Amino acid sequence: MRAKGGTGARRQPKPPRRGREDRVRRGLPGGAPCPHHPRCDGCSLIGRPYSEQLRLKQRVIETAVAGALGPGAVDVLPIIGSETPFGYRNQARLVLRQSRAGVVAGLYAQGTHHVIDACECPVHHPAINRVVKAAIALLTDHGIPVYDERTGMGMLRYLVVRYSSWHRQTQVIVVSAKRPPGLARFARGLRRVCRGLKSVVLNINPTRGNVIFGTRWMSLGGPDGIVERFGSLKLQASPGCFLQANRWVAARLYRLIDRWVSGRGEETVVDLYAGVGGIALTLAPGVRRVYAVEENETATGDARSNARRNGISNLRAVSGSVERVVAQLRRELGAVDVVTLNPPRSGVPEGVIAEVAALSPRTVLYLSCDAGTLARDLARLSALGYRTLRAQPADMLPQTEHIECLALAERVSRG
């Protein structure tokens, strides 16, 4: 099997739809790109023309890949732009702090633990901002004490709001050091004032530090999961499970992965860092079987549910350490045809790269959210006999420096 989809003639990135961006801008004070800028530095590229942002990110990927594998060694395709550079993000994760005026929800200022208000963030979907404002007003009215990390006193720590564009529904997750009194009343009040609010969930996290979620979850009304559609693929993600932040760009990348993996329908695929199954379920209809490997047991359960939701029966979801499970699959399967990886920002541990090569796949697809670790890991694959043919950058998070990139590598034939 070989990957299909040659480079062909180069096209410029498709410009975003301007109407949505203009509407978002007009809805902000003074028509500014962001009412919190420059105090909030979460969007370091905001204010630059979007075409300039795309050119910058294109150069970052080109430079990183060339530095690791050599100039001209990899065909870096024109970057995929977002359908809209504002209002695209389907999730907000905000720190809660107490101010003189009431509860504040925002982000840490860079290098500090000072919280900057971000309740009108223009990269969040407008429905998220409406729910955040309503939640902050109710939390202030109810007087539930906010956690103080200096003293360890108080309760409320984070507010997470997720949005499904498909169902036009939101979900609120309140993270607290312990269960606060009156939170059920807060949840009822929030559901009364927020149209389309599907559920409210409480997470208990008593530990110090910046890890958002603890291990205990409680429903305060409504079902736990939220379902979003990525092209034709329907994905549920339980609270705390990862879902791509920009559904338009994610759907484009899933379609590209499907095009790049071409065979006769008899392939065995191993999808590492599978999450709730986005890549594995994209590939499943065209191959013989897919193994989706994910450390988070809840996400593994979501992947199984998503297989049923999408009418897919040839997926086996396996929970456990990626390095341990892939070694187990190597003993069980021997060689496989395709390995896909979608690791966290830190990339893939060297031991996992070695296990991937030991599976001897013909094709490796690597979806990365960090140019540096992508370049490092492609160089490691190269040393183990895999040549990177092409890379497709994508702007998953406009206004920020983050870049998504899909890379295709194939085993170099010996002899």
C-alpha positions as CSV (number, residue, x, y, z in Angstrom):
1,M,0.0,0.0,0.0
2,R,1.2,3.5,-0.8
3,A,-0.3,6.8,0.3
4,K,-2.1,8.7,-2.4
5,G,-2.7,12.3,-3.0
6,G,0.3,13.8,-4.8
7,T,1.2,17.4,-4.3
8,G,-0.1,18.6,-7.7
9,A,-0.2,22.3,-8.5
10,R,0.3,24.6,-5.5
11,R,-2.7,26.6,-4.4
12,Q,-2.8,29.6,-2.1
13,P,-4.6,29.1,1.3
14,K,-8.3,29.7,0.9
15,P,-9.2,33.0,2.5
16,P,-11.6,32.9,5.5
17,R,-15.1,34.0,5.3
18,R,-15.1,37.7,6.0
19,G,-18.7,38.2,7.0
20,R,-18.4,36.2,10.3
21,E,-15.2,38.0,11.3
22,D,-16.8,41.3,10.6
23,R,-19.8,40.4,12.7
24,V,-17.7,39.3,15.6
25,R,-15.6,42.5,15.4
26,R,-18.7,44.8,15.3
27,G,-20.0,43.0,18.5
28,L,-17.0,44.1,20.5
29,P,-16.5,47.5,22.1
30,G,-15.2,50.0,19.5
31,G,-15.0,47.3,16.9
32,A,-11.6,46.3,18.3
33,P,-10.3,42.8,17.7
34,C,-10.4,42.1,21.4
35,P,-11.6,44.1,24.4
36,H,-9.0,42.4,26.7
37,H,-6.0,43.1,24.5
38,P,-3.2,43.9,25.4
39,R,-3.7,43.0,29.1
40,C,-4.6,39.4,28.0
41,D,-1.7,37.9,25.9
42,G,-3.5,34.6,25.1
43,C,-3.7,35.6,21.4
44,S,-0.2,36.8,20.6
45,L,-0.9,37.4,16.9
46,I,-4.2,39.3,17.3
47,G,-4.2,42.5,15.3
48,R,-2.1,41.1,12.5
49,P,-3.9,40.5,9.2
50,Y,-5.0,36.9,8.9
51,S,-3.1,36.4,5.7
52,E,0.1,37.5,7.5
53,Q,-0.6,35.0,10.3
54,L,-0.9,32.2,7.8
55,R,2.4,33.1,6.1
56,L,4.1,33.2,9.5
57,K,2.9,29.8,10.4
58,Q,3.8,28.4,7.0
59,R,7.4,29.6,7.5
60,V,7.6,28.1,11.0
61,I,6.7,24.6,9.8
62,E,9.0,24.9,6.7
63,T,11.9,26.0,8.9
64,A,11.4,23.3,11.6
65,V,11.1,20.5,9.1
66,A,14.1,21.7,7.0
67,G,16.2,22.0,10.2
68,A,15.4,18.4,11.2
69,L,15.5,16.7,7.8
70,G,17.3,19.0,5.5
71,P,16.3,21.8,3.1
72,G,13.9,20.5,0.4
73,A,13.7,17.1,1.9
74,V,9.9,17.4,2.7
75,D,7.2,18.9,0.5
76,V,5.5,21.4,2.8
77,L,2.0,22.1,1.3
78,P,0.2,25.5,1.6
79,I,-1.3,26.0,5.0
80,I,-5.0,25.3,5.5
81,G,-6.7,28.4,7.0
82,S,-9.6,28.5,9.3
83,E,-13.1,29.1,8.0
84,T,-13.2,32.1,10.4
85,P,-10.3,33.5,12.4
86,F,-12.7,34.6,15.2
87,G,-15.5,32.8,17.0
88,Y,-14.1,29.3,16.1
89,R,-13.1,27.9,19.4
90,N,-15.6,25.3,20.9
91,Q,-14.2,25.3,24.4
92,A,-13.2,27.9,27.0
93,R,-11.1,27.0,30.1
94,L,-11.0,29.9,32.4
95,V,-9.5,30.4,35.8
96,L,-11.8,31.8,38.6
97,R,-10.6,34.5,40.9
98,Q,-12.3,36.8,43.4
99,S,-12.2,40.6,42.8
100,R,-13.7,43.5,44.6
101,A,-16.5,43.6,42.0
102,G,-17.2,39.8,42.1
103,V,-16.0,36.7,40.5
104,V,-13.6,37.0,37.5
105,A,-13.1,34.4,34.8
106,G,-10.0,34.6,32.7
107,L,-6.4,33.5,31.9
108,Y,-3.1,33.8,33.7
109,A,-1.0,36.7,32.5
110,Q,2.2,35.2,31.0
111,G,4.7,34.1,33.7
112,T,2.4,35.0,36.6
113,H,-0.6,33.7,38.5
114,H,-2.4,37.1,38.0
115,V,-5.7,36.4,36.3
116,I,-6.8,38.7,33.4
117,D,-10.6,38.8,32.6
118,A,-11.4,37.0,29.3
119,C,-15.2,36.8,29.5
120,E,-15.6,38.4,26.0
121,C,-12.8,36.5,24.2
122,P,-13.4,36.9,20.5
123,V,-11.9,33.5,19.5
124,H,-14.5,31.7,21.6
125,H,-17.8,31.0,20.0
126,P,-20.2,33.8,20.9
127,A,-22.5,31.2,22.6
128,I,-19.7,30.4,25.0
129,N,-19.2,34.0,26.0
130,R,-22.9,34.4,26.7
131,V,-22.8,31.4,29.0
132,V,-19.6,32.6,30.7
133,K,-21.2,36.0,31.5
134,A,-24.3,34.4,32.9
135,A,-22.3,31.9,35.0
136,I,-20.1,34.6,36.5
137,A,-23.1,36.7,37.4
138,L,-24.8,33.8,39.2
139,L,-21.6,32.7,41.0
140,T,-21.1,36.2,42.2
141,D,-24.8,36.4,43.4
142,H,-24.6,33.1,45.2
143,G,-21.4,34.1,47.0
144,I,-19.7,30.7,46.7
145,P,-16.1,31.3,47.9
146,V,-13.5,31.2,45.2
147,Y,-10.3,29.2,45.7
148,D,-7.1,31.2,46.8
149,E,-4.0,29.2,45.7
150,R,-1.8,31.2,48.1
151,T,-3.8,30.1,51.2
152,G,-5.5,27.0,49.9
153,M,-8.8,28.4,51.1
154,G,-12.0,28.7,49.1
155,M,-13.7,26.3,46.6
156,L,-14.3,27.5,43.0
157,R,-11.2,27.0,40.8
158,Y,-12.1,26.8,37.1
159,L,-15.0,27.4,34.7
160,V,-15.0,25.3,31.5
161,V,-17.7,25.9,28.9
162,R,-18.0,23.6,25.8
163,Y,-20.1,24.2,22.7
164,S,-21.6,21.9,20.0
165,S,-22.2,23.9,16.8
166,W,-24.0,20.8,15.4
167,H,-26.7,20.8,18.2
168,R,-26.2,24.4,19.2
169,Q,-25.8,23.3,22.8
170,T,-23.5,24.2,25.6
171,Q,-22.1,22.4,28.6
172,V,-20.7,24.0,31.8
173,I,-18.1,22.3,34.0
174,V,-17.4,23.9,37.3
175,V,-14.1,22.8,38.9
176,S,-14.0,23.1,42.7
177,A,-11.7,22.1,45.5
178,K,-14.7,20.5,47.2
179,R,-18.4,20.4,46.6
180,P,-19.7,23.9,47.4
181,P,-23.1,24.5,49.1
182,G,-25.6,26.0,46.8
183,L,-24.1,24.8,43.5
184,A,-27.2,22.8,42.6
185,R,-29.2,26.0,42.9
186,F,-26.6,27.7,40.7
187,A,-27.0,25.0,38.1
188,R,-30.8,25.3,38.0
189,G,-30.6,29.1,37.7
190,L,-28.0,28.8,34.9
191,R,-30.2,26.4,32.9
192,R,-33.1,28.9,33.3
193,V,-31.3,31.8,31.9
194,C,-29.1,30.1,29.2
195,R,-31.0,28.8,26.2
196,G,-29.4,25.7,24.8
197,L,-27.5,24.8,28.0
198,K,-27.5,21.0,27.9
199,S,-25.9,20.1,31.2
200,V,-23.9,21.3,34.2
201,V,-21.1,19.1,35.6
202,L,-19.1,19.4,38.8
203,N,-15.4,18.3,39.0
204,I,-13.7,18.0,42.3
205,N,-10.0,18.9,42.3
206,P,-8.5,19.4,45.7
207,T,-4.8,19.3,44.6
208,R,-2.6,22.3,44.3
209,G,-1.0,23.3,41.0
210,N,-2.2,24.0,37.5
211,V,-3.8,20.7,36.5
212,I,-7.4,21.6,35.8
213,F,-9.4,18.5,36.4
214,G,-9.4,16.1,39.4
215,T,-10.7,12.5,39.2
216,R,-14.2,12.9,40.7
217,W,-17.1,14.0,38.5
218,M,-20.7,14.7,39.4
219,S,-23.7,15.6,37.2
220,L,-25.7,18.7,38.3
221,G,-28.3,18.1,35.6
222,G,-28.4,16.9,32.1
223,P,-26.3,14.2,30.3
224,D,-22.5,14.2,30.7
225,G,-21.4,14.1,27.1
226,I,-21.5,16.6,24.4
227,V,-21.6,15.6,20.7
228,E,-20.0,17.5,17.8
229,R,-20.0,16.8,14.1
230,F,-16.7,16.9,12.1
231,G,-17.8,16.5,8.5
232,S,-19.9,13.3,8.5
233,L,-18.3,12.0,11.7
234,K,-20.2,12.4,15.0
235,L,-18.0,12.5,18.1
236,Q,-19.0,12.5,21.7
237,A,-16.5,13.7,24.3
238,S,-17.1,13.3,28.0
239,P,-16.2,16.1,30.4
240,G,-12.4,16.3,30.6
241,C,-11.8,14.4,27.3
242,F,-10.0,16.2,24.5
243,L,-11.8,17.3,21.4
244,Q,-10.3,19.4,18.6
245,A,-11.0,23.1,19.2
246,N,-11.8,24.1,15.7
247,R,-14.2,21.7,14.0
248,W,-13.8,23.1,10.5
249,V,-10.0,22.6,10.4
250,A,-10.3,19.3,12.2
251,A,-12.8,18.0,9.6
252,R,-10.4,19.1,6.8
253,L,-7.5,17.2,8.4
254,Y,-9.6,14.1,9.0
255,R,-10.6,14.1,5.3
256,L,-7.0,14.5,4.3
257,I,-5.9,11.6,6.5
258,D,-8.5,9.5,4.8
259,R,-7.2,10.5,1.4
260,W,-3.6,9.9,2.3
261,V,-4.3,6.3,3.5
262,S,-5.2,4.4,0.4
263,G,-5.4,0.7,0.0
264,R,-7.6,-2.3,-0.8
265,G,-9.6,-2.4,2.4
266,E,-7.5,-5.1,3.9
267,E,-5.2,-2.9,6.0
268,T,-4.6,-3.0,9.8
269,V,-4.3,0.4,11.3
270,V,-3.0,1.3,14.8
271,D,-4.0,4.8,16.0
272,L,-1.9,6.0,18.9
273,Y,-3.1,8.8,21.3
274,A,-6.5,8.1,19.8
275,G,-8.6,10.2,22.2
276,V,-12.3,9.8,21.5
277,G,-11.6,8.2,18.2
278,G,-11.5,11.0,15.6
279,I,-8.7,9.6,13.4
280,A,-9.5,5.9,14.0
281,L,-13.1,6.3,13.1
282,T,-12.3,8.3,10.0
283,L,-10.1,5.5,8.7
284,A,-12.3,2.5,9.9
285,P,-14.7,2.4,6.9
286,G,-11.9,1.9,4.4
287,V,-9.7,-0.7,6.2
288,R,-10.1,-4.2,7.7
289,R,-9.5,-3.2,11.3
290,V,-8.4,-0.3,13.5
291,Y,-6.8,-0.4,17.0
292,A,-7.4,2.9,18.9
293,V,-4.9,3.2,21.8
294,E,-5.5,5.8,24.5
295,E,-4.4,6.2,28.0
296,N,-7.5,8.0,29.3
297,E,-10.1,5.3,30.1
298,T,-13.0,7.7,29.8
299,A,-11.9,8.7,26.3
300,T,-11.6,5.0,25.4
301,G,-15.2,4.5,26.4
302,D,-16.2,7.5,24.3
303,A,-14.3,6.0,21.3
304,R,-16.4,2.7,21.7
305,S,-19.6,4.7,22.0
306,N,-18.6,6.8,19.0
307,A,-18.0,3.7,16.9
308,R,-21.6,2.6,17.6
309,R,-22.9,6.1,17.0
310,N,-21.2,6.1,13.5
311,G,-22.2,2.5,12.6
312,I,-18.6,1.2,12.8
313,S,-17.9,-2.4,13.9
314,N,-14.2,-2.9,13.1
315,L,-12.7,-0.7,15.8
316,R,-11.0,-2.1,18.9
317,A,-10.4,0.6,21.5
318,V,-7.6,-0.2,24.0
319,S,-6.9,1.7,27.2
320,G,-3.4,1.9,28.7
321,S,0.0,3.4,28.4
322,V,0.8,3.9,24.7
323,E,4.3,2.4,25.0
324,R,3.0,-0.7,26.8
325,V,0.0,-1.3,24.5
326,V,1.9,-0.8,21.3
327,A,4.5,-3.3,22.4
328,Q,1.6,-5.7,23.3
329,L,0.1,-5.2,19.8
330,R,3.4,-5.8,18.2
331,R,3.6,-9.2,19.9
332,E,0.0,-9.9,19.0
333,L,-0.1,-8.7,15.4
334,G,3.5,-8.7,14.2
335,A,3.6,-6.1,11.4
336,V,0.8,-3.6,10.6
337,D,0.1,-1.5,7.5
338,V,-0.5,2.0,9.0
339,V,0.3,3.8,12.3
340,T,-1.2,7.2,13.1
341,L,-0.2,9.4,16.0
342,N,-1.8,12.5,17.5
343,P,0.3,13.1,20.6
344,P,0.2,16.0,23.1
345,R,2.4,19.0,22.6
346,S,5.4,17.2,24.2
347,G,5.4,14.8,21.3
348,V,6.1,11.1,21.2
349,P,8.6,9.5,23.7
350,E,11.6,7.9,22.0
351,G,10.6,4.5,23.2
352,V,7.2,4.8,21.5
353,I,8.9,5.9,18.2
354,A,11.0,2.7,18.4
355,E,7.9,0.5,19.0
356,V,6.2,2.2,16.0
357,A,9.2,1.3,13.8
358,A,9.2,-2.2,15.2
359,L,5.6,-2.6,14.0
360,S,7.0,-2.1,10.5
361,P,4.1,-0.1,9.0
362,R,4.4,1.0,5.4
363,T,2.9,4.4,6.3
364,V,3.1,6.6,9.4
365,L,0.8,9.6,9.7
366,Y,1.7,12.1,12.5
367,L,-0.7,14.9,13.5
368,S,1.1,17.4,15.7
369,C,0.3,20.6,17.5
370,D,4.0,21.6,18.0
371,A,6.5,22.3,15.2
372,G,9.5,21.6,17.4
373,T,8.5,18.2,18.7
374,L,7.1,17.2,15.3
375,A,10.5,18.0,13.7
376,R,12.3,16.0,16.4
377,D,10.1,13.0,16.0
378,L,10.3,13.0,12.2
379,A,14.1,13.0,12.5
380,R,13.8,10.0,14.9
381,L,11.6,8.2,12.4
382,S,14.1,9.0,9.7
383,A,16.9,7.3,11.6
384,L,14.7,4.2,11.9
385,G,14.1,4.0,8.2
386,Y,11.1,6.3,7.5
387,R,11.2,9.1,5.0
388,T,8.8,12.0,5.4
389,L,7.3,12.8,2.0
390,R,5.0,15.7,2.8
391,A,3.6,17.9,5.5
392,Q,0.3,19.8,5.7
393,P,0.2,22.8,8.1
394,A,-3.2,23.9,9.3
395,D,-4.3,26.8,11.4
396,M,-6.3,25.2,14.2
397,L,-6.0,28.2,16.5
398,P,-6.0,31.6,14.7
399,Q,-4.7,34.6,16.5
400,T,-2.3,32.4,18.5
401,E,1.2,31.0,17.6
402,H,0.0,27.4,17.8
403,I,0.2,25.4,14.5
404,E,-1.3,22.0,13.7
405,C,0.6,19.9,11.1
406,L,0.0,16.6,9.5
407,A,3.0,14.7,8.2
408,L,3.2,11.6,6.0
409,A,6.2,9.2,6.3
410,E,6.7,6.0,4.5
411,R,9.1,3.1,5.1
412,V,12.2,3.1,2.9
413,S,12.4,-0.1,1.0
414,R,15.6,-2.1,1.6
415,G,17.2,-3.8,-1.3
